[in-house]
Amino acid sequence: MQPGTHFSFGDHKEYGFVVSFTSSIPQHLAHWFLEREQFEPVPGERGLYRLSEPERDGPRRTRQAVHDLRRHGYTVQADIRLNPALSNRPPRPVRPHGLQERRSQLAQAAAGRTTQRSTPPTTSPPSARPIPPKPTYAPTVHLTVAAGGRSR
């Protein structure tokens, strides 16, 4: 296994599509990710997970799991037939810290000046009308009773 690998996918003659994780990722985090990708722990085999219901489009689901983990920035080793990078489609570039780069770009964009306003807003525009003072008396409201209304 290459140094820095987080997950390793392959075929097992008894368990079908399997994955194991290395010590470079915390066990609880690996377990959480693998369960979301529909892998279950193999009883009696510490650190080994198998795909649940492998007869239900197992190769595609395993390739999808490899793809998803790589998109999250993890280093994944996979057998040739389980590697989405070697499938018929051209592979999408995988950046190990894509989320971090995206957040940095957003932060820079938020800190920069916008082109939507040429001048910064002021507290009161010069053409604004003054607010009239609050009346010192209570206004009288006359209500009319509608004829034919309901009696109590």
C-alpha positions as CSV (number, residue, x, y, z in Angstrom):
1,M,0.0,0.0,0.0
2,Q,1.3,3.5,-0.8
3,P,2.2,5.7,2.1
4,G,-0.6,8.1,3.0
5,T,-3.3,5.9,1.8
6,H,-6.5,6.1,3.8
7,F,-8.7,3.4,2.2
8,S,-8.0,0.3,0.1
9,F,-10.7,-1.4,-2.0
10,G,-10.7,-4.8,-3.6
11,D,-12.3,-8.2,-4.2
12,H,-12.4,-11.0,-1.7
13,K,-13.3,-14.6,-2.7
14,E,-15.6,-15.0,0.4
15,Y,-16.9,-11.5,1.2
16,G,-17.2,-9.9,-2.3
17,F,-16.3,-6.2,-2.5
18,V,-14.3,-5.2,0.5
19,V,-12.5,-2.2,1.9
20,S,-10.1,-1.6,4.7
21,F,-8.7,1.6,6.2
22,T,-5.3,2.4,7.5
23,S,-4.2,4.0,10.8
24,S,-3.9,7.4,9.1
25,I,-7.6,7.9,9.5
26,P,-9.4,7.6,12.9
27,Q,-11.4,4.4,13.2
28,H,-14.7,6.1,14.1
29,L,-14.5,8.4,11.1
30,A,-13.7,5.5,8.7
31,H,-16.6,3.5,10.1
32,W,-18.9,6.5,9.7
33,F,-17.9,7.1,6.0
34,L,-18.1,3.4,5.1
35,E,-21.5,2.9,6.6
36,R,-22.8,5.9,4.5
37,E,-21.3,4.2,1.5
38,Q,-23.3,0.9,2.3
39,F,-20.4,-1.1,3.7
40,E,-20.7,-3.2,6.8
41,P,-18.1,-4.6,9.2
42,V,-17.1,-8.2,8.5
43,P,-17.6,-10.2,11.8
44,G,-14.3,-11.5,13.2
45,E,-12.2,-9.4,10.7
46,R,-11.0,-6.2,12.4
47,G,-10.9,-3.2,10.1
48,L,-12.5,-5.1,7.1
49,Y,-15.8,-4.0,5.6
50,R,-17.9,-5.6,2.9
51,L,-20.4,-4.1,0.6
52,S,-24.0,-4.9,1.7
53,E,-26.0,-6.7,-1.0
54,P,-23.1,-7.0,-3.5
55,E,-25.4,-8.7,-6.1
56,R,-27.3,-5.4,-6.4
57,D,-25.0,-3.6,-8.8
58,G,-21.9,-4.1,-6.6
59,P,-19.1,-3.0,-9.0
60,R,-20.9,0.4,-9.7
61,R,-21.6,1.0,-6.0
62,T,-18.1,0.2,-5.1
63,R,-16.7,2.5,-7.8
64,Q,-19.0,5.2,-6.5
65,A,-17.7,4.8,-3.0
66,V,-14.1,5.1,-4.2
67,H,-15.2,8.3,-6.1
68,D,-17.0,9.8,-3.1
69,L,-14.1,9.2,-0.7
70,R,-11.6,10.8,-3.2
71,R,-13.9,13.8,-3.6
72,H,-13.8,14.2,0.2
73,G,-10.0,14.5,-0.1
74,Y,-9.0,10.9,1.0
75,T,-6.3,8.9,-0.7
76,V,-7.9,5.7,-2.0
77,Q,-6.3,2.6,-3.5
78,A,-8.5,0.4,-5.6
79,D,-8.3,-2.6,-7.8
80,I,-8.3,-1.8,-11.6
81,R,-12.0,-2.8,-12.1
82,L,-13.1,-0.8,-9.0
83,N,-11.2,2.3,-9.9
84,P,-13.5,5.0,-11.4
85,A,-10.5,6.8,-12.7
86,L,-9.9,3.9,-15.1
87,S,-13.5,3.6,-16.2
88,N,-14.9,4.6,-19.7
89,R,-15.5,8.2,-18.7
90,P,-12.6,10.7,-18.5
91,P,-11.7,11.1,-14.9
92,R,-12.4,14.4,-13.0
93,P,-9.4,15.9,-11.3
94,V,-9.2,15.2,-7.7
95,R,-7.7,17.8,-5.5
96,P,-6.8,16.7,-2.0
97,H,-7.8,20.0,-0.4
98,G,-10.5,21.3,-2.8
99,L,-12.8,22.3,-0.1
100,Q,-10.1,24.4,1.6
101,E,-9.2,26.1,-1.7
102,R,-12.9,26.9,-2.4
103,R,-13.4,28.4,1.1
104,S,-10.3,30.5,0.5
105,Q,-11.6,31.8,-2.8
106,L,-15.0,32.6,-1.2
107,A,-13.3,34.5,1.7
108,Q,-11.2,36.5,-0.8
109,A,-14.2,37.3,-2.9
110,A,-16.2,38.4,0.2
111,A,-13.3,40.6,1.4
112,G,-12.9,42.3,-2.0
113,R,-14.8,45.3,-3.2
114,T,-17.9,44.8,-5.2
115,T,-18.6,46.4,-8.6
116,Q,-22.3,46.7,-7.9
117,R,-22.0,50.0,-6.0
118,S,-19.6,52.7,-7.1
119,T,-19.7,54.5,-3.7
120,P,-20.2,53.1,-0.3
121,P,-23.7,53.7,1.2
122,T,-24.1,56.6,3.6
123,T,-26.3,56.7,6.7
124,S,-28.8,59.2,5.1
125,P,-28.9,60.2,1.5
126,P,-28.8,63.9,0.9
127,S,-32.2,63.8,-0.9
128,A,-34.0,62.0,2.0
129,R,-36.9,63.8,3.6
130,P,-36.8,64.4,7.3
131,I,-39.1,62.2,9.5
132,P,-42.0,64.3,10.9
133,P,-42.2,64.6,14.7
134,K,-44.5,62.3,16.6
135,P,-47.9,64.0,17.4
136,T,-48.4,65.1,21.0
137,Y,-52.1,64.3,21.1
138,A,-53.9,61.0,20.7
139,P,-55.9,61.0,17.4
140,T,-59.6,60.4,17.7
141,V,-61.0,57.6,15.6
142,H,-64.8,57.6,14.9
143,L,-66.2,54.1,14.3
144,T,-69.6,53.6,12.7
145,V,-71.9,50.7,13.6
146,A,-73.1,48.8,10.6
147,A,-76.8,48.3,10.4
148,G,-78.1,44.8,10.5
149,G,-75.1,43.5,12.5
150,R,-75.2,40.6,14.8
151,S,-76.5,41.2,18.3
152,R,-74.9,39.8,21.3
